Amino acid sequence: VVLGAIAARTSRIRLRTGVTVVPNLDPVRVAEDYATVDALSGGRVELTVGKGNFPQPWELFGQDQDEQRDRLVEGVDLLRQIWASKGNVDWDGRFRPPLKDASIGPRPTQPSLPIWWGVSTATWSVEFAAERGLPIVLGGVAQAKEHYGELVDHYRERFAAYGHAASSLQIGTVSHVFVRRDGNQARKEFEAYHHNAMTKTLLATRQGALYTRDYGASLAGPLVVGSPEEVAAKLLDFHARYGHDLQFIHGDIGGQSLEVVAETMELFASEVVPIINQELGQP
Amino acid sequence: VKFSAFSLIINAPDPGTGVVMGQHEKLDSVITLGELVEELGYDAYQIGERHGAPFLCSSPAVLLSAVAMRTSRIRLLTGVTVLTIHDPLRVAEEYALLDHLSGGRLDLVIAKGNHAPHYSTFGLDPAEQWDVLAEKYGLLRRLWSEEGVTWSGKYRLPLEDVTTQPRTYQDKIRIWHGSSTSQQTTELAARNGDPLFSANGFFPSARYQALIDHYRERWVHYGHPGQPTIGVGFPALLIRDTSQEAIQAYRPFWNAQRITPAAKHNGSPFWELEEFIEQGSALIGSPEQVLDKLHRFTEAYRHQLTGVSVDSLPLAWQQEQFERFAVEIAPDLRKQYPNSLWEPST
């Protein structure tokens, strides 16, 4: 619904989800909704699918958490089948009623609507993405570079082992980013938002404590907070380890006004991006 | 009366040329028609929900949110949201988002739907659909009006202390009940003091009149004050300078439509276009005829909202017909049957 609205006000940018919690949804409805946005936007949709990282959906939708992996796998495979099929769909599985010669529309405008696989902790998940040849998005925001680095190594190795061409391999990662001209000012300003997120929103609602509450440790770890030069250097450092193609900038971790977030986005676009592109030799 | 332009986004081949629009082009036209009907002074734009070809309206909340971004005044209605096949919790979330994105312009029309494929695609037993609808309606109402909802029922897993987000933008989103076949709907609407939207489709008008009469009767029975709010759809509109021209122009579309699976499921007793025009709701004729017919319907149904559809006509005709209707038909009816629907209460 939100991306449908954004599609109507933009013309160029890709419209992505992060993440679509497939285990909690009917894959047929997911196929219909995002194909509609894809058609409305002239083919700009990319889906990131995952099991989701917050416990509430499981309570709301009443599903057994132990089943989430099976639901996710079945759901994503059905979604891919619907979008790949030329005509009506026949399907039988565990978690939704079977489909018999079902007409499901509209069709996505893109011949192959990209489905990225969200990865945060589990190696089975990397294995699955590699087997299906799906691009991955690393959670990126919670753990140490080395943790994600190992997942990437595993993914590259398995991707090749399953016989997919290296040229089709794609990796994205997410970072919480906060940019100000003065790096010290950025770190000072962001501390309250970080504290708030760790104590009132993120940690308060999460089951596993993947995040550290320690601000200093976060700054040294996954957080990307500082001057344009510092932010560029840190993202380049991640890039040296992951070799990723796509960097997601999560500029709002809660409690920030639109102006506060917009300042990060503007500085990022005008000052950080040129440094990174120059360093990586991209236009 | 107030006026709504409604569509089921039927992407059927043009019977003259055999050409089918591309899906992107067709869905893009949904937005441009929304902009047009706002310009033309319609009060509402209404998108239905059907799952499967040739209909492209499987996600009305997504489509209406795009329309919301390109319009500023018109009310946004569904017609209908097939609540029986959805999780009410997702409906509460999705349409509350739309309510916010549109600045409180949403009215939801719910019903069991009238399209056979959704039973098998979503695993719904037709024998249970009325019970499913009543239960899901009750839960949707609670999720929108209460925080910390604890609920259990037959057709969904129980909920404990649930507050859906976002909350609605409007204090209370109006929920209409789509009516076409059963007194169970008119009963549900009347009992809850909700408005009714009659499909007024491909059956003789007496059927819809009887349901509207039943609704009014039950409205009084439940002791609701004043007159209930009623909307009525007119699924076929084609105005030409003379009735002969209109009938001739419409006939290929009628002949193509009456043999579709959707029409067969509908079980309409009308085979000839003339029957639909004489005994049914077709607005096909000269401006005088269409106006005269709407006067008769409005006197009989005493409804406040008239919905018109130009589905299955070529896009250029759709634009032309919405415009002719707005200019040649609507003003007279607005003047003669004023009402306060959607007007700020004083």
Interface residues (C-beta under 8 A of the other chain):
Chain A: V1 V2 L3 G4 A5 I6 A7 A8 R9 L25 D26 V28 R29 E32 D33 T36 V37 A39 L40 G42 G43 E59 L60 F61 G62 R96 P97 L99 K100 A102 S103 I104 G105 P106 R107 T109
Chain B: Q23 H24 L27 D28 I31 H51 G52 A53 F55 L56 S58 S59 A61 V62 L63 S65 A66 V67 A68 M69 R70 H86 D87 L89 R90 E94 L97 L98 L101 P117 S120 T121 F122 G123 R156 L157 P158 L159 E160 V162
